[in-house]
Amino acid sequence: MTQIERSHTGPRMSQIVKHGETIYLAGQVGTAGASVAQQTQDCLDKIDTLLAEAGSDKSRILQCTIWLSDMADFAAMNAVWDAWVPEGQTPARACGEAKLARPDFLVEMIVVAAA
């Protein structure tokens, strides 16, 4: 049976779950109240850190789901995303609008990556 490893585990969730060669990250948010560009960069910085801890990096992201509190922020979020994601190694991605956990969160990203 394939082992499941969990890191940064709390009563509600783990920030990293690794199953075999697949890494799942919990939804990452940025600094509450900051601009969507800053929150996006914060999310991406956290994703970089968590993937490195799990033995991976952004070039190995398989899928990213992005939630915006307002689709009017799509272009601003994409400007930061496009500067970060490795050319030629873009993951499968979906982006939608959702009410996030707090009104001062503007973006949340959920990542699945290969180890």
C-alpha positions as CSV (number, residue, x, y, z in Angstrom):
1,M,0.0,0.0,0.0
2,T,1.4,3.5,-0.9
3,Q,2.3,5.6,2.1
4,I,0.6,8.9,2.8
5,E,2.7,11.6,4.3
6,R,1.2,14.8,5.9
7,S,3.1,18.0,6.8
8,H,2.0,21.1,8.8
9,T,-1.1,19.1,10.0
10,G,-3.6,20.9,12.1
11,P,-7.1,19.9,13.4
12,R,-8.7,20.9,10.1
13,M,-6.2,20.3,7.4
14,S,-2.6,19.6,6.3
15,Q,-0.7,22.1,4.2
16,I,1.0,19.3,2.3
17,V,-0.2,15.7,1.6
18,K,2.1,13.4,-0.4
19,H,0.8,10.2,-1.8
20,G,3.3,8.2,-3.8
21,E,4.7,10.7,-6.3
22,T,1.8,13.1,-6.1
23,I,1.8,16.2,-3.9
24,Y,-1.4,18.0,-2.8
25,L,-1.2,21.5,-1.3
26,A,-4.0,23.0,0.7
27,G,-5.5,26.3,-0.6
28,Q,-3.0,29.1,-0.2
29,V,-4.0,32.7,0.4
30,G,-2.0,35.9,0.6
31,T,-1.9,38.8,3.0
32,A,-5.4,39.7,3.9
33,G,-6.3,43.2,2.8
34,A,-3.4,43.5,0.3
35,S,-4.0,44.1,-3.4
36,V,-4.8,41.1,-5.6
37,A,-1.4,41.3,-7.2
38,Q,0.3,41.2,-3.8
39,Q,-2.0,38.4,-2.6
40,T,-1.2,36.4,-5.8
41,Q,2.5,36.8,-5.2
42,D,2.1,35.8,-1.6
43,C,0.3,32.6,-2.7
44,L,3.0,31.8,-5.3
45,D,5.7,32.4,-2.7
46,K,4.0,30.0,-0.3
47,I,3.5,27.4,-3.1
48,D,7.3,27.6,-3.9
49,T,8.2,27.1,-0.3
50,L,5.8,24.1,0.3
51,L,6.7,22.4,-3.0
52,A,10.4,22.7,-2.1
53,E,9.7,21.2,1.3
54,A,7.9,18.3,-0.4
55,G,10.8,17.7,-2.9
56,S,9.3,19.4,-5.9
57,D,9.0,22.8,-7.6
58,K,6.8,24.9,-9.8
59,S,8.0,23.2,-13.0
60,R,6.3,20.0,-11.7
61,I,2.9,21.4,-11.0
62,L,0.2,19.3,-12.7
63,Q,-2.8,21.3,-11.9
64,C,-3.7,24.6,-10.2
65,T,-7.2,25.7,-9.3
66,I,-7.5,29.5,-8.6
67,W,-10.4,31.1,-6.9
68,L,-10.9,34.9,-7.1
69,S,-13.4,36.8,-5.0
70,D,-14.1,38.9,-8.1
71,M,-13.4,38.0,-11.7
72,A,-12.6,41.7,-12.3
73,D,-9.2,40.8,-10.8
74,F,-8.5,38.2,-13.4
75,A,-6.0,40.3,-15.4
76,A,-4.1,41.5,-12.3
77,M,-3.8,38.0,-11.0
78,N,-2.7,36.7,-14.4
79,A,0.0,39.3,-14.7
80,V,1.7,38.0,-11.6
81,W,1.0,34.3,-12.5
82,D,2.4,34.7,-16.0
83,A,5.7,36.2,-14.7
84,W,6.0,33.3,-12.2
85,V,5.0,30.2,-14.1
86,P,7.9,28.5,-16.1
87,E,7.5,29.0,-19.9
88,G,6.6,25.7,-21.6
89,Q,5.7,24.0,-18.3
90,T,2.4,25.5,-17.5
91,P,0.0,23.2,-15.6
92,A,-3.6,22.4,-16.3
93,R,-5.5,25.3,-14.7
94,A,-8.9,26.5,-13.8
95,C,-10.0,29.9,-12.4
96,G,-13.4,30.8,-11.1
97,E,-15.1,33.3,-8.8
98,A,-16.0,32.2,-5.3
99,K,-16.8,33.7,-1.9
100,L,-13.5,33.1,0.0
101,A,-13.1,32.4,3.8
102,R,-12.8,36.1,4.6
103,P,-13.9,39.1,2.6
104,D,-10.3,40.5,2.7
105,F,-9.0,37.5,0.8
106,L,-9.1,38.1,-2.9
107,V,-7.3,35.0,-4.3
108,E,-6.8,31.4,-3.2
109,M,-4.7,28.8,-5.1
110,I,-4.9,25.0,-4.8
111,V,-2.0,23.0,-6.4
112,V,-1.4,19.3,-7.3
113,A,2.2,18.5,-8.3
114,A,4.5,15.6,-9.1
115,A,7.3,14.8,-6.7
